[in-house]
Amino acid sequence: MTHVMRRFAAAFIALLCLTDSAYCRADAAPAISASAYVLMDADSGRVLLAQNETAEKAIASTTKIMTALVALRHSRLTDTVTVKREHLKAGSSMYLAEGETLTMEALLYGLMLPSGNDAAECIADFCGGGTAQFLTWMNETAAELGMTHTAFANPSGLDQQGHYSCALDMARLMAEAMREPTFAQIVSAKRATVGTRTMGNHNKLLGVVEGCIGGKTGYTDDAGRTLVTCAQRDGLRLIAVTLHDGSDWKDHTALYEYGFTTYRRADAVLRGRTYALCAVRGGEAPCVALCAADGFACPLAVGEELTLRVETLDAVRAPVAKGQVLGAVAVLLDGAEVGRVTLIAADAVRAAKAKQERPWWRRG
């Protein structure tokens, strides 16, 4: 979309506005003891509460969220992995033994539930043919996700110079990881059995906080206690991140109670709904309906209002293919764009057939 695009409608005012009758608004945000934290909507990325959210800090074993995500993209769950001596790192462990053979799936459970540093090293070495390549993938994935305050120097989260992230980046990472069904399944398990091992999940919020569906704990001397969790209620999915927090369980509970009490999910754009018409030049039809290629939802508090700005081309020349991108819908909150959805042609429009002129001797 360039200068030839015009705004089909400047805005649909009061597209959606939540009123006091919808629910009770929380009185105030909770006091959080973490040195940095964020509460974020997983779907829209809207930050609901935050403090020092871009401060770069040690993140301990919450690193393993990225390790798991990269492993799922570069291996199969059925891959067979042999443990080497160099994989047996200090710290939290799933207690692997040199020469032992496990599946990638088993290692991922050992990575995320008991937070095995040995599992992290084993996974990274196997997937990348060496840890260096795996770290390259971790940092490339961070860049793709817009994690601009993050760098990974190891796959386990052990304290190391050049290994850091921030609360906002970790929330974005968790939101992406929770879209991966296998990751979501693993982190939601309270315990898992691998061979003769029965491993418990270090995330104490599972089964305690309503709607908690996963998370990752962490602790090192530099990082202190770190925690990244995810919870959902009534169609709203939130991510909470606390860094260097001695009261992380309590703080995450308070963040979720505030978030789910104060906000409700608002469907701003519905997938498949028509939002504009675009003129078609030289087509069998004079225009084509433009529908949303995807949906977009955003959490709203009492009194907040979403508006839409629909942007389309002035006209398009036939033929038009079904699904052709011809515009966009911008979702605005207090005038600021919080989301954008592509508009596509709902139907195909063929070029009109050229008119056949009658021979001169038949004109009369």
N, C-alpha and C positions, 0 to 999 in steps of 0.2 A: 504494500500500500504506500503510494507516494503522494505527490501534490494533486494527482488526479482524483484522490479519494475525497469525498465530501461526507459530512455528518448527516446521515439520513434523518436522525432526530437528536437534538442536543441532549435531551434527557427525558426519561419518564419520571417525573417528580413523585416522590413518595412511593417508589416501587414497593418497598416493604419497610414498615416502621413498627417496632414493637412498643406496645403501650403498657402502662402499669398493671392493667388487668390481665396481662399474659402470664405474669408470675411475679414473685417477690424479689426485689433487687437486694443484693447483699449490701450491708451498711458500709463496709470499708474493706479494702484489701488487707490480707493478713500480714502480720510482721514476720519476716523470713530472716533466719539467722545466717544464711549462706552468704559468702563474699560475692557471689555472682549467681544469678538465677534467671530463668525465663519460664513462662507458661504460654504455650503457643498452640493455636489450632492446627491440627495435622493436615487438614485438607486445603485450607486457603493460605496457610502460613502466617495468618494474622497473629501478632504478638499481643496477648491480653494483659500480661504483667511482666515486668522485667527490671533488673538492676544489674549494672555492670555487665550487660549481656554480651558485649564484644571484647571484654577484657581477656587477654590471652593467658591461659593458666594450664598447669599440669592436669591431666584428666584421668590418670590411672587406668583401671581396667574397663572403663566405659569405651576405651579404644577398641575393644573387642567387638563392638557393634559394627565398626567398619571392617574389621577382620572377617567377620561372618558374612557381611554383604559381599565383599570382594570374592570370598571363597565360593559363595553360591553362584557367582557369575563366571567363575573360572574352573569349576569342577562339577562332577556329578555326585549325588549322594551315595551311589553304589561304588565309587572309586575305593580301591583298597590301598591303605597307606601303612607303611612300615616305620616304626619309631626308631630314631637314631639317638645316639648318646648326646649329641649336641642339642637335641630338642628338650632335654630335661633341665629346664630353667628353675631358678629359685622362686619362692613366693607361692601364691595360690596354685593349686595343682589338681589334675584329675588322676594323678598317680600312675602315669604311663611307665612302662618298662621297656628298656632297650630291646629291640628285636620284635616287640609285640606288633601285631597286625590288626588294624581296625578299619571300619568304613569311614568315609568322610562324614556321613550322618552322625555316627557315634562321636567323632571328634568335635563336631559342632555342638552337640549337647554338652560335652565336657568343657567346651570353650565358654558357653553361655550360662550354664547352671552353676557349677562350682568354680567358674572363672579360671580354668586351667591355663597357666602360662605355657605349660608343656604342650597342650593342645594347640595353642596359638603358633608356637614355633614349628610344630609338626605340619600344621595346615599351610603356613606360609611357604615353607620349604618345598612341600609337595606341589602346591598349585603353581608356584613361580619358578620351579626348578632352581630354587635358591631364594633367600629372603629378600635380596636386593630387588628383584623383579616384582615381587609381591608388594613391597613398599612403594615402588613406582606406581603400581595400580591403585594402591590406597590413596596416594596423593593426587593422582589423576581423577579418581572418583570424587575426592573432596572438591577439586576445582570444578568439576561438572555440576556439583550440587550447590555451588556458590559459597562454599565454606572458605571465606577469604581470610579468616583468622586461625587457620589450622595448618599444622604440618605433622606428619607421622614419621618417626624414626625407628619404630619397632612395632611388631604386631600385637604385643601383649599389654602395653601401657606402663611398663616399668619406667621409673624416672630416668630421663635421658635428655641431654641438651638438644634442643631442636625438635622436641616432641611436645606439642601443645594444641589446645583448641580453645573455644569459648562456649558459653552456654547457648547462644543463638545457633552457632554452627552445629552443635551436638543435637539440638532440637530438630534442625533440618535433616540431619543424618538419620535420626530415629524415625522421623516421618517417612523418609524414603525406605528405610529398612522394613518398616511395618507394612509396606505395600507388597513385600515379598512374602507369599503365603508360607513358605517353609520357615523363614525367619520368625514370622509371627507365631507359628505353631510351636517352635522350639522355646521361645521366651515366655510363652504362656504356660508351659509345663511346670508343675510344682516339683516334680521329681522324674527321673528317668533311670532305667536299668540298662547298662551296657555290659554284656557278659556277666561277670560276677560282681560288677560295681553297681551300686545304687546311689545316684547322685541327687542331692537336693538343690533346689533353686535358692540362691542367696537373696533373691528379691522377696522381702517379707510382706510387701504390699499385696501380693497375689492372694486373693481370698479374704483380704482384710479391708481394703479400700474398694468400695462398690465400683464395678466396671473396670478395675485394673486388669489389663490384658498382656502386660509384659514390661520388661525393663532390664537394666544392667547396673550392677553395683561396681564400686571401685574404691581402693584405698592404697595410697603410698604416703611416705613421709612428706614429700613435696606437695602432693595433691590434697592431702587430707581425705575426708570422705567425699566421694562423688557419686551421684545417682541420676540416672536417666530412666524415666518411666512413661508409660502410655496408658490412658484410661478412656473409656467411652460410655456415654449414657445418652439415650434419646436421640441417637443419630449424630451426636457431637463427639468428636474424637480429639482429645487434648494430649499434648506432650509437656511433661515437666522435667526441668533440668536444674540441679543444684550442684555447685562446685564449692569445695572447701566448706563443708557444712556438717557440724557436729550433731545437728538435729534433723537429718535428712528425712527420716520416716515421718516425723511429725510435720515437717514443712511441706512435703509432697501431699500429705493428707489435707492440709490446710489449703494448698493451692488448688487442688481438685474441688474441694467443697466451695471455694470462692468461684472458680470457673464455671462449674455446672449450675450454681445457684444464680449467677449473674447473667449468664449468656444462654441463648438458645440458637439452634441452627436455623439459618434462613436460606432457602433455595433461591438464589438470585437469578440464575440462568438455568433453564431446563433443556437437557439434551433433546434435539429433534424438534423443538418448538420454533415456529417461524417468527423472526424478529424484524424483517425488512423485505422490501421488494427491490429488485435491481432491473433497470431497463435493459432490454436486449435488442440490439440493432441488427437488422437483417435476419431475424429469426422467425420461425413459425408461430412463436408466441411473443407478445410485446414485452413481457417481463418474466422474471423467474423469482420464486420465493427463496429467501435465504433463511436457513435454519441453523441452530446451534450444533456444532460438531461435538460438543461435550457439555457437561453441566458444571455449574460453579455454585458452591454454597459457602456461606460466611457466618460466623457467630455474631449475634447482635445483642446488645444490652438494651434495657428500657430507654426509649426515646431516640435511639439511634436509627438512622434512615439510610437505605441504599438507593442509589439512582443508577440508571443505565445510560450510556452514551453509545448509540449504534452508529457504526461507521461503514459506509459502502462505497463502491465505485460509482461514478456518475452513470456509467453505462458500460456494457460489455458487448462485444460483437459475437454473433453466433458463428459456429456452434458452441454451446455450453455443455460441459460434461456434468453429469450428476456427481456431487461431491466436490466440485471445483471451488476453490477458496475465492470468495468474492467480498469479504468484509470481516468485521469483528465487532464484538460487544465488549465495551469496557464497563466494569462494575466499579462504582464510586462510593466511597464512604466519606462524608464531610468534604466532598470535592476532590479527595485523593483516590487515585486508582488503586484498588486492592485485588483486582483480578481481571483477566481478559480471556475471552473465548472466541475461537474462530467461527465465522459464518460461512456456510457452504451452500451451493446450489442444491435445492431439494429435489429437483428434477432435471433431466436433460432437455435442452432446447436445440432442435436441429435448425440448420440454416434454411431459409425459405428458398423454394425452387424459383429459378429465374423465369419470368413470364415469357411465353412464346409469342412473338409478334406475328400477326397474320401476313402472308405474302402481299405485296403491293397490289397484285391483280385482284385480290379478294377484298380489299378495303373499299368501302363505299359509304 
